Amino acid sequence: MLKNKQVGFIGGGAMGEALMGGLLAKKMLEPAQVTVYDVSRERLQFLQNRYGVNIGDSGQAVATASDILFLTIKPQVMSAVLTDIGKLVKQTTLVVSIAAGIKISTLEKFLPRVPVIRVMPNTPVAVGEGMSAVARGSYADEAAANLVSAMFSAVGRSIQVDESMMDAVTGLSGSGPAFFFLMLDALSDAGVRVGFSRQNALLLSAQTMLGAAKMVLETGEHPGKLKDMVTSPGGTAITGVHMLETHSIRASLIEAVVAATARSRDMGKEQ
């Protein structure tokens, strides 16, 4: 799939490293195919020592030499980077941006007639369990979108969406880890409250959440049905569920995603 392709990364931070490491671990790429540039020479040396990848002298050099170019940088520096590399990127180069809030139209303004893909990954890509949404630009075909989806599947799972859904993706899966971390923190406190050590309470909570999510993904069953399998008449689980419903946990989670989506739209307008 990626044989003989040169893949460049401008930006060697956590997201860039997670994707690079996943692609190398899954043998989708060999280290010799990868070149990375970052403003931090210390960071570049770390990546080269750990993964055996090539170091680029500049963003321009990486952009010129890449068949697939990942822009794994912060939104605040995107305009400067695009100004720097825009005229050097070939129309045969597939450009992939993970910068939150940077629209495809903005990328295409600096990269005319270049196939562009916008991706919204979330932080669990760092442990190979990320969720990424892929949207293609005007000059990117279905094959390009499928290729990028496969690459992000190396660090979790991916879906393809219309760009109009990217704010909703940010509100649900992009912000979602924070909601789950909050729930895990609360469940861990609950475990301590009923007598467990902090370490055991956190392990019980985290593994239970992981197992529940895996059951949904692997069985394909609706979570409501799986919930019903746990809640026996007059039992402990239904008692706990009743307490959660009394405190509107379902409505609170829905409102949290809606609010995060609205904030993402606002931030996009501020870019």
C-alpha positions, 0 to 999 in steps of 0.5 A, a space after each residue: 500500500 505504501 511501498 516506495 512512498 516517501 512520507 514526511 511529517 512536519 511536526 514531531 509532537 505527541 500526535 505525530 509520534 503516535 501516528 509515526 510509531 503506529 505505522 512503523 509498528 504495523 509495518 506499513 512503513 519502514 524507517 527509511 521511508 519516513 522523514 520528520 522535521 520539527 523546530 526542536 532539534 532535541 525532539 528530532 534527535 529523540 525521534 531518530 534515535 527511537 524510530 530510526 527515521 530520517 531528519 529533515 533540514 527544514 519544513 520546505 525540504 520535507 515538503 518537497 521530498 514527500 509523496 504523503 505529507 502530514 502536517 502534525 502541527 498546532 493550529 496557531 502555526 499552520 498559516 506560517 507553515 503553509 506560507 513557507 511550503 505552499 509553493 513547493 508542494 507538488 500536485 501529486 503529493 497527498 497532504 494530511 492535516 490534523 490541526 483542529 479547526 483548520 478548514 480544508 478551504 484554508 489548506 487549499 488556498 495555500 495548496 492549490 489543486 493539491 489533494 488534501 485530507 483533514 483528520 480529527 484524531 483523539 489523544 488515545 492514538 498515543 496508545 493505539 486506541 484512537 478514534 479518527 475522522 477523515 474528511 477529503 478535500 476537493 482534489 482528493 479522491 476516494 482512494 486517497 481517503 481510503 489510504 489515509 483511513 487505513 493509516 489512521 487505523 494503525 493507531 485505533 479506528 477511523 471513519 470517513 465523514 463530510 467536513 461539515 461534521 468535523 465540529 461534531 466529531 470534535 465534540 464527541 470523540 475529540 473531547 470524549 476522552 476528557 468526559 471518560 477521564 472525569 467518570 474514571 476519576 469519580 468511579 475511583 473516588 467511589 472505590 476508595 469510599 467503599 474501602 479500596 486502595 486508590 490503586 485498586 479502585 482505579 484499576 477496577 474502574 478503568 478495566 471495567 470501562 475498557 471491557 464495557 467499551 470492548 463488548 460494544 465494539 466486538 459484539 455489535 450489540 446496542 449498549 442498552 441491551 448490554 446494560 439490560 444484561 447486567 441489571 437483574 430485577 431488584 439487583 445492585 446494578 439497576 439500583 445504581 442505574 436508577 441513582 444515575 438517572 435520578 441525577 440526569 447523567 444521560 442528559 448531562 452527557 448529551 449536553 456536554 457533547 452539544 456544548 463542546 460541538 458548539 465551542 468547536 464551531 466558535 473556535 473555527 470562526 476565530 481561526 
